């Protein structure tokens, strides 16, 4: 049975939302923190690699990284509408035969998901109640790189998430957002052999990439800070 949270995701991210987001992507391309994550992954090298995109929305990361040389895609999403949008766009771009789409709660279906060179969760961890289970299961599938976008642990994010949850509760939606501490996420990833290679903070979000191979020189970690007007 799907979890209550996943049922909420299916309702919140429905066909209307998926259609609007896909049209926006086709007009403008990747935006905000998604673009930052994609660019950072490209610099790490994606040619010939496989990708697992968890909660990928309309598939922006998938489409862009395939164009950059990714050879195979696995997508897992709790929203059937998002998965259908991904399939439609992949078909138009000519790589649908190299993509696999799985519907459901990633933690539940993880045993059936193959390992991939690159695993991405773009604004996904904050949409899941059991952060250790999601991070642990997805990290176990990452052979090389693990890229995430999560909210920063700030008072304004905490206040914004509380307000957003009040709104969805009034709408009788089961969906909730969560502010999981980035330090706790990083500790879980470190325990699973993943070390941070890239970090960039915006006013709201944290974009980070972790790798299985730890550089001998710790100064090789890239740290970028930007102002409040970027990446919102």
N, CA, C and O of each residue as an XYZ file, in Angstrom:
928
protein
N       0.836     -1.192      0.000
C       0.000      0.000      0.000
C       0.878      1.252      0.000
O       1.865      1.303      0.734
N       0.542      2.263     -0.807
C       1.328      3.492     -0.804
C       1.181      4.219      0.521
O       0.132      4.156      1.164
N       2.251      4.919      0.930
C       2.216      5.658      2.177
C       1.284      6.859      2.045
O       0.939      7.277      0.940
N       0.885      7.403      3.195
C       0.037      8.587      3.197
C       0.728      9.749      2.485
O       0.101     10.487      1.725
N       2.035      9.902      2.741
C       2.789     10.977      2.105
C       2.800     10.823      0.594
O       2.631     11.807     -0.126
N       2.995      9.614      0.105
C       3.027      9.396     -1.342
C       1.657      9.629     -1.975
O       1.571     10.096     -3.111
N       0.604      9.311     -1.260
C      -0.738      9.626     -1.758
C      -0.912     11.138     -1.874
O      -1.527     11.635     -2.817
N      -0.355     11.865     -0.891
C      -0.399     13.321     -0.954
C       0.396     13.862     -2.120
O      -0.030     14.818     -2.768
N       1.552     13.265     -2.403
C       2.368     13.676     -3.540
C       1.606     13.474     -4.843
O       1.623     14.339     -5.718
N       0.941     12.340     -4.969
C       0.180     12.052     -6.192
C      -0.906     13.091     -6.418
O      -1.184     13.475     -7.554
N      -1.521     13.545     -5.324
C      -2.586     14.542     -5.457
C      -2.017     15.932     -5.764
O      -2.544     16.648     -6.615
N      -0.946     16.305     -5.071
C      -0.383     17.641     -5.237
C       0.258     17.821     -6.609
O       0.113     18.870     -7.236
N       0.962     16.801     -7.067
C       1.696     16.890     -8.329
C       0.952     16.085     -9.386
O       1.364     14.995     -9.785
N      -0.156     16.664     -9.820
C      -1.089     15.979    -10.705
C      -0.849     16.350    -12.167
O       0.150     16.990    -12.494
N      -1.760     15.949    -13.037
C      -1.585     16.173    -14.469
C      -1.503     17.659    -14.814
O      -0.720     18.053    -15.678
N      -2.300     18.475    -14.150
C      -2.277     19.917    -14.417
C      -0.918     20.510    -14.075
O      -0.366     21.291    -14.850
N      -0.380     20.143    -12.923
C       0.933     20.641    -12.505
C       2.017     20.139    -13.453
O       2.881     20.908    -13.873
N       1.972     18.851    -13.791
C       2.983     18.273    -14.682
C       2.953     18.944    -16.055
O       4.005     19.239    -16.623
N       1.770     19.183    -16.583
C       1.649     19.819    -17.908
C       2.239     21.229    -17.871
O       2.969     21.629    -18.778
N       1.916     21.972    -16.819
C       2.428     23.340    -16.707
C       3.953     23.360    -16.578
O       4.616     24.183    -17.209
N       4.507     22.464    -15.768
C       5.957     22.438    -15.566
C       6.695     21.992    -16.837
O       7.765     22.514    -17.150
N       6.128     21.038    -17.555
C       6.770     20.586    -18.787
C       6.766     21.697    -19.836
O       7.758     21.897    -20.536
N       5.658     22.411    -19.941
C       5.596     23.528    -20.884
C       6.612     24.603    -20.515
O       7.263     25.178    -21.387
N       6.741     24.870    -19.215
C       7.719     25.858    -18.771
C       9.139     25.433    -19.086
O       9.958     26.251    -19.505
N       9.435     24.158    -18.887
C      10.770     23.647    -19.193
C      11.061     23.734    -20.687
O      12.170     24.092    -21.085
N      10.084     23.412    -21.503
C      10.304     23.478    -22.946
C      10.553     24.903    -23.416
O      11.294     25.119    -24.375
N       9.943     25.872    -22.751
C      10.131     27.272    -23.140
C      11.453     27.839    -22.636
O      12.153     28.544    -23.364
N      11.794     27.521    -21.368
C      12.898     28.233    -20.729
C      14.103     27.362    -20.392
O      15.171     27.892    -20.084
N      13.958     26.039    -20.443
C      15.047     25.170    -20.051
C      15.147     25.045    -18.541
O      14.255     25.509    -17.831
N      16.203     24.435    -18.033
C      16.352     24.263    -16.583
C      16.445     25.614    -15.887
O      16.986     26.576    -16.432
N      15.910     25.666    -14.678
C      15.911     26.935    -13.954
C      16.420     26.742    -12.528
O      16.370     25.643    -11.975
N      16.907     27.832    -11.950
C      17.229     27.874    -10.532
C      18.201     26.810    -10.077
O      19.225     26.559    -10.712
N      17.860     26.191     -8.965
C      18.761     25.214     -8.359
C      18.912     23.947     -9.198
O      19.944     23.280     -9.131
N      17.906     23.615     -9.977
C      18.027     22.454    -10.868
C      19.125     22.691    -11.891
O      19.925     21.796    -12.164
N      19.169     23.877    -12.451
C      20.234     24.215    -13.400
C      21.604     24.157    -12.723
O      22.564     23.657    -13.308
N      21.695     24.661    -11.504
C      22.971     24.643    -10.780
C      23.437     23.200    -10.578
O      24.605     22.881    -10.802
N      22.518     22.331    -10.153
C      22.875     20.929     -9.927
C      23.312     20.262    -11.230
O      24.308     19.538    -11.250
N      22.588     20.497    -12.301
C      22.933     19.899    -13.594
C      24.313     20.352    -14.041
O      25.129     19.532    -14.463
N      24.580     21.637    -13.953
C      25.881     22.155    -14.386
C      27.012     21.556    -13.554
O      28.067     21.220    -14.091
N      26.797     21.422    -12.246
C      27.833     20.857    -11.378
C      28.080     19.385    -11.702
O      29.222     18.926    -11.674
N      27.024     18.649    -12.006
C      27.188     17.239    -12.373
C      27.925     17.110    -13.709
O      28.777     16.235    -13.864
N      27.606     17.960    -14.655
C      28.310     17.926    -15.933
C      29.816     18.101    -15.723
O      30.620     17.422    -16.363
N      30.189     19.003    -14.833
C      31.610     19.246    -14.592
C      32.293     18.049    -13.939
O      33.508     17.887    -14.052
N      31.512     17.207    -13.253
C      32.074     15.999    -12.662
C      32.301     14.917    -13.718
O      33.088     13.993    -13.513
N      31.598     15.043    -14.858
C      31.717     14.064    -15.938
C      30.590     13.053    -15.915
O      30.475     12.265    -14.976
N      29.748     13.074    -16.959
C      28.591     12.176    -16.999
C      28.577     11.285    -18.240
O      27.715     10.414    -18.358
N      29.496     11.482    -19.151
C      29.498     10.723    -20.395
C      29.574      9.221    -20.168
O      30.468      8.735    -19.475
N      28.624      8.480    -20.760
C      28.601      7.029    -20.646
C      28.110      6.507    -19.314
O      28.122      5.298    -19.084
N      27.675      7.400    -18.422
C      27.227      6.992    -17.084
C      25.732      6.683    -17.073
O      24.988      7.098    -17.960
N      25.315      5.948    -16.052
C      23.888      5.676    -15.836
C      23.368      6.609    -14.750
O      24.110      7.017    -13.857
N      22.088      6.937    -14.841
C      21.454      7.891    -13.926
C      20.235      7.269    -13.269
O      19.414      6.644    -13.940
N      20.114      7.439    -11.956
C      18.895      7.153    -11.209
C      18.373      8.476    -10.693
O      19.021      9.124     -9.871
N      17.213      8.880    -11.166
C      16.598     10.150    -10.769
C      15.391      9.834     -9.892
O      14.401      9.276    -10.366
N      15.476     10.189     -8.620
C      14.405      9.902     -7.664
C      13.543     11.151     -7.510
O      14.045     12.224     -7.175
N      12.242     11.003     -7.757
C      11.346     12.150     -7.647
C      11.705     13.243     -8.627
O      11.799     14.414     -8.259
N      11.906     12.862     -9.873
C      12.467     13.776    -10.874
C      11.522     14.760    -11.512
O      11.917     15.451    -12.451
N      10.287     14.860    -11.048
C       9.365     15.816    -11.658
C       9.120     15.491    -13.113
O       8.856     14.339    -13.457
N       9.206     16.500    -13.977
C       8.984     16.268    -15.407
C      10.243     15.772    -16.105
O      10.263     15.635    -17.328
N      11.306     15.500    -15.325
C      12.493     14.864    -15.893
C      13.558     15.807    -16.402
O      14.340     15.440    -17.278
N      13.603     17.017    -15.871
C      14.572     18.000    -16.367
C      16.003     17.480    -16.256
O      16.773     17.585    -17.211
N      16.364     16.924    -15.104
C      17.723     16.397    -14.933
C      17.982     15.272    -15.918
O      19.060     15.199    -16.508
N      17.015     14.405    -16.098
C      17.170     13.289    -17.037
C      17.438     13.793    -18.449
O      18.394     13.368    -19.097
N      16.592     14.699    -18.921
C      16.710     15.175    -20.299
C      18.045     15.881    -20.530
O      18.693     15.678    -21.556
N      18.447     16.706    -19.572
C      19.672     17.479    -19.737
C      20.915     16.596    -19.652
O      21.867     16.801    -20.405
N      20.921     15.622    -18.752
C      22.108     14.777    -18.619
C      22.214     13.752    -19.743
O      23.319     13.369    -20.126
N      21.093     13.310    -20.270
C      21.158     12.462    -21.474
C      21.778     13.258    -22.621
O      22.604     12.734    -23.367
N      21.383     14.510    -22.759
C      21.972     15.361    -23.795
C      23.470     15.555    -23.572
O      24.221     15.794    -24.517
N      23.902     15.450    -22.299
C      25.316     15.617    -21.963
C      26.092     14.310    -22.021
O      27.300     14.298    -21.782
N      25.405     13.189    -22.341
C      26.116     11.941    -22.517
C      25.714     10.781    -21.629
O      26.249      9.683    -21.790
N      24.790     10.981    -20.696
C      24.317      9.858    -19.878
C      23.730      8.788    -20.784
O      22.993      9.096    -21.720
N      24.057      7.528    -20.508
C      23.689      6.445    -21.416
C      22.382      5.754    -21.062
O      21.713      5.208    -21.939
N      22.008      5.771    -19.779
C      20.822      5.024    -19.353
C      20.177      5.740    -18.169
O      20.875      6.293    -17.319
N      18.846      5.730    -18.115
C      18.103      6.431    -17.066
C      17.136      5.482    -16.380
O      16.432      4.713    -17.034
N      17.108      5.545    -15.052
C      16.045      4.929    -14.268
C      15.380      6.037    -13.468
O      16.056      6.804    -12.782
N      14.064      6.125    -13.553
C      13.328      7.158    -12.831
C      12.306      6.503    -11.917
O      11.568      5.606    -12.327
N      12.273      6.969    -10.659
C      11.279      6.494     -9.698
C      10.543      7.711     -9.161
O      11.175      8.652     -8.681
N       9.223      7.706     -9.235
C       8.447      8.845     -8.781
C       7.119      8.377     -8.217
O       6.529      7.415     -8.709
N       6.654      9.058     -7.189
C       5.353      8.740     -6.594
C       4.205      9.376     -7.362
O       3.040      9.084     -7.092
N       4.524     10.245     -8.317
C       3.494     10.921     -9.107
C       3.386     10.300    -10.491
O       4.299     10.465    -11.300
N       2.306      9.592    -10.791
C       2.118      9.047    -12.141
C       2.104     10.123    -13.220
O       2.550      9.885    -14.343
N       1.596     11.301    -12.884
C       1.541     12.387    -13.864
C       2.944     12.830    -14.257
O       3.205     13.096    -15.431
N       3.840     12.911    -13.292
C       5.221     13.270    -13.596
C       5.889     12.198    -14.457
O       6.589     12.520    -15.417
N       5.677     10.943    -14.122
C       6.280      9.866    -14.909
C       5.808      9.912    -16.360
O       6.597      9.697    -17.281
N       4.538     10.188    -16.560
C       4.018     10.269    -17.920
C       4.642     11.440    -18.672
O       4.949     11.316    -19.858
N       4.832     12.568    -18.004
C       5.477     13.718    -18.636
C       6.916     13.379    -19.008
O       7.397     13.790    -20.064
N       7.600     12.638    -18.153
C       8.968     12.214    -18.458
C       9.002     11.334    -19.707
O       9.840     11.522    -20.590
N       8.083     10.373    -19.768
C       8.035      9.466    -20.917
C       7.789     10.228    -22.220
O       8.443      9.980    -23.232
N       6.842     11.152    -22.174
C       6.495     11.919    -23.372
C       7.710     12.693    -23.878
O       8.008     12.684    -25.073
N       8.402     13.355    -22.970
C       9.555     14.155    -23.386
C      10.717     13.272    -23.835
O      11.418     13.608    -24.790
N      10.923     12.149    -23.155
C      11.990     11.230    -23.565
C      11.726     10.673    -24.960
O      12.649     10.499    -25.755
N      10.458     10.397    -25.248
C      10.098      9.910    -26.580
C      10.411     10.959    -27.634
O      10.951     10.636    -28.692
N      10.081     12.197    -27.355
C      10.345     13.260    -28.317
C      11.832     13.468    -28.521
O      12.269     13.851    -29.607
N      12.616     13.214    -27.471
C      14.068     13.413    -27.545
C      14.798     12.162    -28.029
O      16.014     12.189    -28.223
N      14.071     11.079    -28.223
C      14.646      9.908    -28.842
C      15.444      8.984    -27.944
O      16.292      8.234    -28.428
N      15.187      9.024    -26.640
C      15.925      8.099    -25.771
C      15.008      7.255    -24.882
O      15.472      6.671    -23.903
N      13.734      7.185    -25.205
C      12.787      6.435    -24.369
C      13.172      4.969    -24.231
O      12.859      4.338    -23.221
N      13.853      4.416    -25.243
C      14.248      3.011    -25.187
C      15.416      2.782    -24.231
O      15.779      1.637    -23.960
N      16.006      3.857    -23.720
C      17.099      3.750    -22.754
C      16.687      4.215    -21.366
O      17.534      4.497    -20.519
N      15.384      4.292    -21.139
C      14.869      4.773    -19.855
C      13.864      3.777    -19.279
O      13.095      3.152    -20.010
N      13.888      3.646    -17.956
C      12.956      2.792    -17.220
C      12.245      3.662    -16.193
O      12.883      4.448    -15.494
N      10.921      3.522    -16.101
C      10.127      4.339    -15.204
C       9.403      3.447    -14.199
O       8.706      2.505    -14.577
N       9.579      3.757    -12.916
C       8.962      2.984    -11.843
C       8.112      3.908    -10.990
O       8.590      4.942    -10.521
N       6.860      3.542    -10.788
C       5.945      4.344     -9.980
C       5.911      3.826     -8.547
O       5.874      2.618     -8.312
N       5.925      4.754     -7.593
C       5.754      4.355     -6.207
C       6.706      5.045     -5.254
O       7.495      5.913     -5.628
N       6.599      4.621     -4.004
C       7.448      5.097     -2.917
C       8.846      4.510     -3.112
O       9.005      3.289     -3.124
N       9.860      5.364     -3.263
C      11.191      4.851     -3.560
C      11.679      3.873     -2.492
O      12.266      2.843     -2.823
N      11.447      4.180     -1.233
C      11.915      3.299     -0.161
C      11.317      1.906     -0.315
O      11.984      0.906     -0.049
N      10.057      1.841     -0.745
C       9.392      0.544     -0.904
C       9.902     -0.222     -2.114
O      10.037     -1.444     -2.065
N      10.187      0.491     -3.203
C      10.586     -0.195     -4.441
C      12.100     -0.309     -4.588
O      12.576     -0.943     -5.530
N      12.865      0.291     -3.681
C      14.328      0.323     -3.798
C      14.967     -1.044     -4.049
O      15.921     -1.123     -4.823
N      14.476     -2.133     -3.420
C      15.106     -3.438     -3.701
C      15.049     -3.848     -5.163
O      15.849     -4.674     -5.602
N      14.118     -3.284     -5.925
C      13.982     -3.623     -7.338
C      14.662     -2.612     -8.260
O      14.594     -2.742     -9.482
N      15.317     -1.609     -7.678
C      15.948     -0.553     -8.471
C      17.432     -0.864     -8.652
O      18.121     -1.124     -7.666
N      17.941     -0.844     -9.879
C      19.359     -1.147    -10.097
C      20.261     -0.018     -9.621
O      19.845      1.139     -9.559
N      21.492     -0.363     -9.289
C      22.489      0.655     -8.983
C      22.743      1.506    -10.219
O      22.572      1.048    -11.349
N      23.154      2.755     -9.988
C      23.495      3.657    -11.093
C      24.751      4.430    -10.735
O      25.102      4.562     -9.563
N      25.418      4.938    -11.751
C      26.612      5.729    -11.503
C      26.277      7.029    -10.786
O      27.015      7.476     -9.908
N      25.152      7.630    -11.170
C      24.742      8.921    -10.623
C      23.335      8.779    -10.056
O      22.456      8.207    -10.701
N      23.124      9.298     -8.855
C      21.797      9.335     -8.239
C      21.478     10.783     -7.898
O      22.309     11.487     -7.325
N      20.275     11.227     -8.249
C      19.879     12.603     -7.964
C      18.541     12.654     -7.233
O      17.628     11.877     -7.514
N      18.449     13.585     -6.292
C      17.206     13.876     -5.571
C      17.087     15.390     -5.472
O      17.624     16.007     -4.552
N      16.386     15.978     -6.422
C      16.256     17.434     -6.514
C      14.980     17.881     -5.801
O      13.877     17.698     -6.316
N      15.140     18.474     -4.603
C      14.002     18.913     -3.784
C      13.051     17.751     -3.495
O      11.831     17.890     -3.580
N      13.628     16.624     -3.157
C      12.856     15.409     -2.898
C      12.905     15.010     -1.431
O      11.895     14.599     -0.861
N      14.085     15.131     -0.818
C      14.239     14.716      0.573
C      13.298     15.516      1.476
O      12.799     14.991      2.471
N      13.058     16.770      1.137
C      12.172     17.613      1.938
C      10.700     17.251      1.753
O       9.840     17.783      2.455
N      10.404     16.355      0.816
C       9.029     15.911      0.586
C       8.771     14.524      1.170
O       7.746     13.905      0.883
N       9.704     14.038      1.989
C       9.583     12.672      2.514
C       9.766     12.691      4.015
O      10.697     13.310      4.528
N       8.878     12.013      4.717
C       8.905     12.066      6.176
C      10.073     11.299      6.786
O      10.688     11.772      7.742
N      10.384     10.128      6.248
C      11.432      9.276      6.822
C      12.748      9.525      6.075
O      13.134      8.759      5.192
N      13.423     10.613      6.454
C      14.658     10.980      5.768
C      15.727      9.898      5.823
O      16.325      9.607      4.787
N      16.008      9.276      6.989
C      17.061      8.244      7.009
C      16.788      7.084      6.056
O      17.709      6.566      5.425
N      15.525      6.677      5.952
C      15.195      5.571      5.055
C      15.408      5.965      3.596
O      15.967      5.192      2.818
N      14.968      7.159      3.227
C      15.108      7.605      1.841
C      16.571      7.826      1.476
O      17.029      7.361      0.432
N      17.294      8.523      2.320
C      18.701      8.790      2.026
C      19.508      7.492      2.026
O      20.354      7.285      1.156
N      19.251      6.633      2.986
C      19.981      5.379      3.042
C      19.742      4.503      1.832
O      20.686      3.948      1.268
N      18.483      4.373      1.424
C      18.153      3.510      0.285
C      18.683      4.071     -1.022
O      19.157      3.319     -1.873
N      18.606      5.391     -1.190
C      19.080      5.982     -2.442
C      20.604      6.035     -2.495
O      21.189      5.832     -3.559
N      21.254      6.305     -1.363
C      22.720      6.325     -1.333
C      23.300      4.960     -1.669
O      24.361      4.857     -2.284
N      22.593      3.914     -1.260
C      23.068      2.555     -1.545
C      23.072      2.248     -3.031
O      23.736      1.306     -3.466
N      22.340      3.029     -3.817
C      22.261      2.788     -5.256
C      23.276      3.615     -6.043
O      23.380      3.462     -7.260
N      24.025      4.488     -5.368
C      24.941      5.401     -6.053
C      26.337      4.801     -6.126
O      27.013      4.652     -5.108
N      26.763      4.459     -7.334
C      28.108      3.903     -7.521
C      29.185      4.973     -7.585
O      30.342      4.719     -7.248
N      28.799      6.188     -8.023
C      29.825      7.208     -8.253
C      29.459      8.558     -7.644
O      30.199      9.077     -6.808
N      28.325      9.135     -8.050
C      27.952     10.471     -7.602
C      26.538     10.474     -7.022
O      25.681      9.687     -7.425
N      26.319     11.380     -6.066
C      25.021     11.521     -5.404
C      24.746     13.012     -5.283
O      25.424     13.713     -4.532
N      23.745     13.499     -6.026
C      23.453     14.923     -6.047
C      22.101     15.242     -5.438
O      21.108     14.572     -5.726
N      22.062     16.272     -4.590
C      20.818     16.629     -3.911
C      20.615     18.138     -3.901
O      21.562     18.918     -4.001
N      19.345     18.525     -3.778
C      18.961     19.893     -3.451
C      18.008     19.805     -2.273
O      16.967     19.153     -2.356
N      18.370     20.471     -1.158
C      17.557     20.424      0.062
C      17.447     21.830      0.635
O      18.298     22.674      0.356
N      16.407     22.099      1.436
C      16.332     23.412      2.089
C      17.437     23.568      3.134
O      17.798     22.612      3.819
N      17.960     24.770      3.243
C      18.919     25.063      4.298
C      18.215     25.099      5.657
O      17.016     25.366      5.745
N      18.977     24.829      6.699
C      18.417     24.811      8.055
C      18.417     26.228      8.625
O      19.252     26.575      9.460
N      17.466     27.038      8.159
C      17.362     28.426      8.604
C      15.993     28.669      9.236
O      15.051     27.907      9.018
N      15.899     29.741     10.019
C      14.618     30.024     10.671
C      13.546     30.372      9.650
O      12.374     30.039      9.828
N      13.964     31.059      8.557
C      12.958     31.434      7.558
C      12.446     30.222      6.797
O      11.276     30.185      6.417
N      13.297     29.231      6.566
C      12.809     28.002      5.941
C      11.878     27.247      6.889
O      10.851     26.716      6.468
N      12.244     27.202      8.170
C      11.387     26.522      9.145
C      10.006     27.182      9.203
O       8.983     26.499      9.248
N       9.993     28.511      9.201
C       8.718     29.225      9.235
C       7.925     29.008      7.955
O       6.710     28.814      7.997
N       8.616     29.041      6.809
C       7.934     28.849      5.535
C       7.332     27.468      5.393
O       6.228     27.324      4.868
N       8.044     26.449      5.855
C       7.529     25.083      5.770
C       6.343     24.894      6.702
O       5.379     24.213      6.352
N       6.407     25.498      7.895
C       5.249     25.411      8.805
C       4.021     26.041      8.159
O       2.927     25.480      8.223
N       4.197     27.195      7.541
C       3.081     27.874      6.887
C       2.550     27.045      5.717
O       1.338     26.904      5.554
N       3.448     26.503      4.909
C       3.016     25.688      3.770
C       2.223     24.477      4.233
O       1.247     24.089      3.592
N       2.637     23.879      5.341
C       1.919     22.706      5.844
C       0.543     23.070      6.400
O      -0.386     22.263      6.341
N       0.413     24.273      6.936
C      -0.904     24.723      7.371
C      -1.839     24.841      6.167
O      -3.006     24.455      6.231
N      -1.307     25.380      5.072
C      -2.124     25.573      3.866
C      -2.596     24.233      3.312
O      -3.779     24.075      3.010
N      -1.686     23.260      3.174
C      -2.098     21.974      2.597
C      -3.017     21.214      3.557
O      -3.879     20.450      3.123
N      -2.828     21.428      4.857
C      -3.725     20.782      5.822
C      -5.141     21.328      5.672
O      -6.111     20.572      5.725
N      -5.260     22.639      5.484
C      -6.582     23.246      5.291
C      -7.235     22.755      4.008
O      -8.461     22.701      3.911
N      -6.423     22.400      3.032
C      -6.947     21.851      1.780
C      -7.210     20.360      1.873
O      -7.598     19.728      0.891
N      -6.998     19.799      3.057
C      -7.222     18.374      3.329
C      -6.322     17.465      2.487
O      -6.713     16.367      2.092
N      -5.134     17.944      2.232
C      -4.156     17.142      1.512
C      -3.284     16.393      2.506
O      -2.979     16.902      3.585
N      -2.885     15.177      2.138
C      -1.991     14.388      2.991
C      -0.536     14.786      2.824
O       0.320     14.336      3.586
N      -0.246     15.618      1.845
C       1.134     16.010      1.585
C       1.655     16.925      2.684
O       0.929     17.791      3.172
N       2.931     16.732      3.079
C       3.607     17.605      4.021
C       5.039     17.820      3.546
O       5.621     16.965      2.880
N       5.596     18.974      3.898
C       7.004     19.257      3.634
C       7.774     19.153      4.943
O       7.205     19.291      6.026
N       9.095     18.903      4.826
C       9.916     18.654      6.009
C      11.254     19.382      5.877
O      11.817     19.493      4.788
N      11.742     19.873      7.013
C      13.049     20.517      7.055
C      14.008     19.587      7.786
O      14.228     19.715      8.991
N      14.572     18.648      7.031
C      15.544     17.717      7.606
C      16.902     18.409      7.670
O      17.325     19.003      6.678
N      17.592     18.352      8.796
C      18.876     19.050      8.929
C      19.895     18.562      7.899
O      20.177     17.366      7.839
N      20.448     19.462      7.091
C      21.471     19.042      6.118
C      22.650     18.324      6.767
O      23.233     17.421      6.167
N      23.008     18.723      7.997
C      24.124     18.050      8.676
C      23.801     16.590      8.951
O      24.683     15.735      8.869
N      22.551     16.296      9.275
C      22.149     14.910      9.519
C      22.174     14.109      8.213
O      22.565     12.942      8.202
N      21.760     14.735      7.127
C      21.816     14.077      5.818
C      23.262     13.757      5.465
O      23.577     12.652      5.023
N      24.139     14.743      5.668
C      25.549     14.541      5.329
C      26.180     13.445      6.179
O      27.002     12.672      5.688
N      25.799     13.375      7.448
C      26.346     12.331      8.316
C      25.934     10.945      7.830
O      26.736     10.012      7.854
N      24.686     10.811      7.389
C      24.231      9.534      6.853
C      24.990      9.157      5.590
O      25.360      7.998      5.401
N      25.219     10.131      4.734
C      25.948      9.858      3.497
C      27.401      9.491      3.782
O      27.960      8.602      3.140
N      28.008     10.176      4.744
C      29.394      9.854      5.101
C      29.499      8.434      5.636
O      30.460      7.720      5.349
N      28.498      8.028      6.420
C      28.501      6.667      6.961
C      28.380      5.623      5.866
O      28.752      4.467      6.065
N      27.859      6.023      4.709
C      27.704      5.105      3.577
C      28.789      5.294      2.517
O      28.649      4.835      1.384
N      29.869      5.974      2.899
C      31.023      6.074      2.017
C      30.972      7.172      0.987
O      31.735      7.142      0.022
N      30.083      8.155      1.165
C      29.980      9.259      0.217
C      30.507     10.533      0.868
O      30.102     10.886      1.976
N      31.404     11.215      0.180
C      32.008     12.431      0.703
C      31.698     13.603     -0.217
O      31.647     13.458     -1.439
N      31.493     14.760      0.389
C      31.073     15.925     -0.378
C      32.191     16.435     -1.288
O      33.338     16.590     -0.871
N      31.813     16.691     -2.555
C      32.727     17.226     -3.544
C      32.355     18.640     -3.979
O      33.196     19.385     -4.482
N      31.103     18.996     -3.782
C      30.613     20.288     -4.268
C      29.527     20.777     -3.333
O      28.698     19.993     -2.870
N      29.531     22.077     -3.053
C      28.516     22.666     -2.181
C      28.241     24.096     -2.612
O      29.160     24.892     -2.806
N      26.968     24.405     -2.757
C      26.567     25.786     -3.054
C      25.268     26.098     -2.314
O      24.297     25.345     -2.394
N      25.269     27.201     -1.606
C      24.084     27.640     -0.876
C      23.455     28.845     -1.555
O      24.154     29.776     -1.956
N      22.137     28.826     -1.682
C      21.372     30.018     -2.030
C      20.650     30.462     -0.754
O      20.856     29.886      0.314
N      19.829     31.457     -0.870
C      19.104     31.943      0.308
C      18.220     30.839      0.890
O      18.107     30.712      2.109
N      17.603     30.054      0.037
C      16.667     29.011      0.467
C      17.297     27.627      0.438
O      17.096     26.838      1.362
N      18.056     27.321     -0.609
C      18.417     25.936     -0.902
C      19.903     25.645     -0.736
O      20.738     26.549     -0.780
N      20.215     24.377     -0.546
C      21.580     23.856     -0.568
C      21.696     22.831     -1.691
O      20.927     21.873     -1.760
N      22.668     23.051     -2.565
C      22.947     22.124     -3.666
C      24.271     21.437     -3.338
O      25.277     22.109     -3.110
N      24.280     20.114     -3.313
C      25.496     19.391     -2.936
C      25.656     18.138     -3.784
O      24.678     17.509     -4.190
N      26.911     17.792     -4.042
C      27.255     16.562     -4.753
C      28.258     15.792     -3.912
O      29.219     16.360     -3.393
N      28.026     14.501     -3.783
C      28.888     13.609     -3.003
C      29.439     12.543     -3.940
O      28.804     12.178     -4.929
N      30.639     12.044     -3.612
C      31.285     11.050     -4.463
C      31.781      9.876     -3.637
O      32.093     10.019     -2.455
N      31.850      8.713     -4.276
C      32.400      7.531     -3.623
C      33.903      7.669     -3.386
O      34.433      7.154     -2.401
N      34.583      8.366     -4.294
C      36.034      8.524     -4.179
C      36.321      9.815     -3.432
O      35.882     10.884     -3.858
N      37.053      9.734     -2.323
C      37.378     10.909     -1.531
C      38.707     11.482     -1.997
O      39.709     10.767     -1.978
N      38.758     12.757     -2.418
C      40.032     13.351     -2.839
C      41.048     13.335     -1.702
O      40.695     13.552     -0.543
N      42.288     13.081     -2.034
C      43.329     13.079     -1.009
C      43.527     14.470     -0.430
O      43.820     14.615      0.757
N      43.373     15.476     -1.246
C      43.532     16.849     -0.798
C      42.164     17.426     -0.485
O      41.371     17.679     -1.391
N      41.884     17.636      0.794
C      40.553     18.104      1.192
C      40.243     19.483      0.646
O      39.079     19.883      0.612
N      41.269     20.229      0.212
C      41.032     21.554     -0.338
C      40.360     21.496     -1.696
O      39.955     22.526     -2.235
N      40.234     20.273     -2.266
C      39.603     20.139     -3.577
C      38.092     20.285     -3.503
O      37.434     20.382     -4.539
N      37.518     20.302     -2.280
C      36.086     20.518     -2.146
C      35.752     21.919     -2.633
O      36.395     22.897     -2.252
N      34.740     21.996     -3.477
C      34.337     23.280     -4.035
C      33.248     23.865     -3.175
O      32.254     23.199     -2.885
N      33.426     25.112     -2.761
C      32.406     25.771     -1.963
C      32.066     27.088     -2.625
O      32.953     27.898     -2.894
N      30.800     27.309     -2.889
C      30.357     28.552     -3.479
C      29.245     29.122     -2.620
O      28.370     28.394     -2.152
N      29.286     30.416     -2.419
C      28.212     31.103     -1.715
C      27.659     32.178     -2.625
O      28.404     32.911     -3.275
N      26.343     32.260     -2.662
C      25.707     33.266     -3.502
C      24.724     34.047     -2.668
O      24.354     33.644     -1.566
N      24.306     35.177     -3.215
C      23.387     36.041     -2.478
C      21.970     35.532     -2.476
O      21.648     34.516     -3.093
N      21.141     36.250     -1.778
C      19.758     35.817     -1.569
C      18.935     35.882     -2.831
O      17.858     35.287     -2.879
N      19.389     36.578     -3.854
C      18.578     36.728     -5.055
C      18.787     35.623     -6.057
O      18.121     35.602     -7.091
N      19.716     34.678     -5.778
C      20.027     33.657     -6.763
C      19.426     32.309     -6.382
O      19.367     31.955     -5.204
N      18.985     31.570     -7.382
C      18.579     30.186     -7.208
C      17.307     29.979     -6.446
O      17.068     28.882     -5.942
N      16.462     31.011     -6.340
C      15.218     30.828     -5.582
C      14.215     30.052     -6.401
O      13.105     29.795     -5.937
